[in-house]
């Protein structure tokens, strides 16, 4: 029996937890996922370790390996004209593009959704960021802790006489990745139906 997403091509321009978890879920369901990293700025999780000691030279962190299993990878400097064209060429053949760069970065590089859609009108672009791609808070800095505080979840933990407590384990990023995968599939399915 073929995998549910066999034949679906995903271009992954994300890092940290949410985006890679999203594309891991898609890859585990059979999608062909290509993770793109800049040679000079690889995913920070490559060197992350729960112990605080970075992995041995030439090794990737265990969390990075877990999140990026079921994927192929390529190093592309998409800040250069040649790298930009390579990414646009890959996006032209993709069904889904997942990115988690700071809002405005893709547009500044000439890789914004409108440019990608000009090459491939059927591609679904999924952006993962704390406050969306536009609006008054889109470029506001955020951490897992501040996001938990802004949504009010820290109010239910701890005692009034002590500092607020956040849920550990970067919970919001894992949930964000799971929701992003569901959104990616929904938009991809909608694009397929709309262009039949």
C-alpha positions in Angstrom: 0.0 0.0 0.0 1.5 3.4 -1.0 2.2 6.0 1.7 -0.6 8.6 2.1 1.6 11.4 0.8 3.6 9.5 -1.8 4.4 11.9 -4.7 3.9 15.1 -2.7 7.1 17.3 -2.8 7.9 19.6 0.1 10.6 22.3 0.2 11.6 22.9 3.8 13.2 26.4 4.5 12.6 26.1 8.3 14.7 25.6 11.4 14.4 25.1 15.1 11.4 22.9 16.1 8.1 24.0 14.6 8.9 23.9 10.9 11.1 20.8 11.0 8.5 19.0 13.0 5.8 20.0 10.5 7.9 18.7 7.6 8.9 15.6 9.6 5.2 14.7 9.9 4.8 15.2 6.2 7.9 13.1 5.4 6.8 10.4 7.7 3.6 10.2 5.8 5.5 9.6 2.6 6.1 13.1 1.2 9.5 13.8 -0.5 10.9 16.5 1.8 14.0 18.5 0.8 15.5 20.6 3.7 17.5 23.6 2.5 20.1 25.2 4.8 22.4 28.1 4.1 26.0 26.9 4.4 26.9 29.8 6.6 23.8 29.6 8.8 22.7 26.0 9.3 19.8 25.0 11.5 20.9 25.9 15.1 19.6 22.5 16.3 22.5 20.8 14.5 24.7 21.9 17.4 22.1 21.8 20.2 22.2 19.2 23.1 20.1 18.8 26.1 23.2 18.4 28.2 24.5 21.8 27.1 27.6 20.2 25.6 27.6 20.4 21.8 27.7 17.2 19.8 31.1 15.9 18.7 32.7 17.4 15.6 31.0 16.1 12.5 28.0 14.9 14.4 24.5 16.4 14.6 22.4 16.8 17.7 19.9 14.1 18.5 17.0 16.5 18.4 18.1 17.7 14.9 18.4 14.1 13.7 14.9 13.2 15.0 13.3 16.3 13.4 15.0 15.8 10.1 14.6 12.1 9.6 12.7 11.1 6.4 14.2 14.1 4.6 16.9 14.9 2.0 19.0 18.0 2.5 20.9 20.5 0.5 23.1 23.5 1.3 22.1 26.5 -0.7 23.1 30.1 -0.1 19.8 31.6 -1.1 21.1 35.1 -0.3 23.1 34.9 -3.5 21.5 35.3 -7.0 22.4 31.8 -8.0 21.1 30.3 -4.7 17.9 32.4 -5.0 17.3 31.0 -8.5 18.0 27.4 -7.3 15.4 27.8 -4.5 12.9 29.2 -7.0 13.5 26.3 -9.3 13.0 23.9 -6.5 9.8 25.7 -5.5 8.6 25.5 -9.1 8.5 21.7 -8.7 7.2 21.6 -5.1 3.7 21.1 -3.8 4.3 22.7 -0.4 6.9 25.2 0.8 7.4 25.5 4.6 9.4 28.4 6.0 10.1 29.9 9.4 12.3 32.8 8.6 11.7 36.1 10.3 8.8 37.9 8.6 9.9 40.0 5.7 13.1 38.0 5.2 11.8 36.1 2.2 10.6 39.2 0.5 13.9 41.0 1.2 15.7 38.1 -0.6 13.3 38.1 -3.5 11.7 34.7 -2.4 8.4 36.0 -1.1 5.2 34.0 -1.7 4.2 36.2 -4.6 7.5 35.4 -6.4 7.1 31.7 -5.7 3.5 31.7 -6.9 4.6 33.4 -10.1 6.8 30.3 -10.8 4.3 27.8 -9.4 0.7 29.0 -8.9 -0.3 25.6 -7.3 2.3 25.6 -4.6 1.1 26.0 -1.0 3.3 28.3 1.1 3.2 27.7 4.9 4.9 30.4 7.0 5.5 29.7 10.7 6.1 32.7 12.9 4.9 33.9 16.3 2.6 36.7 15.0 2.1 36.1 11.3 3.7 37.5 8.2 2.1 41.0 8.5 0.5 43.3 10.9 1.7 45.5 13.8 3.2 42.6 15.8 4.7 40.6 12.9 8.3 41.6 13.6 8.0 41.7 17.4 10.6 39.5 19.2 9.2 36.5 21.0 10.4 33.5 22.9 8.6 30.3 24.1 8.2 32.0 27.5 6.8 35.3 26.2 4.4 33.5 23.9 3.1 31.4 26.8 2.7 34.6 28.9 0.9 36.5 26.2 -1.6 33.7 25.7 -2.3 33.6 29.5 -1.1 30.1 30.2 1.5 31.2 32.8 -1.3 32.6 34.9 -2.5 29.1 35.7 0.9 27.8 37.0 2.8 28.7 40.1 1.8 30.8 43.0 1.1 34.6 43.1 4.1 35.3 45.4 6.6 33.8 42.9 7.7 34.5 39.3 5.5 33.0 36.6 6.3 29.4 35.4 6.3 28.3 31.8 5.6 24.8 30.6 8.9 23.2 29.6 10.0 21.4 26.5 9.2 24.2 24.0 5.6 22.9 24.0 4.3 25.8 21.8 6.8 25.0 19.0 5.8 21.3 18.9 2.1 22.3 18.8 2.8 24.9 16.1 4.5 22.3 14.0 1.7 19.8 14.3 -0.9 22.5 13.4 1.3 23.7 10.5 1.3 20.2 9.1 -2.5 20.0 9.2 -2.7 23.5 7.6 -0.2 22.5 4.9 -2.2 19.4 4.0 -5.5 21.4 4.0 -4.1 24.1 1.7 -2.4 21.6 -0.6 -5.6 19.6 -0.9 -7.5 22.9 -1.6 -5.0 23.9 -4.3 -5.4 20.5 -6.0 -9.2 20.8 -6.0 -9.2 24.4 -7.3 -6.9 23.6 -10.3 -8.6 20.4 -11.5 
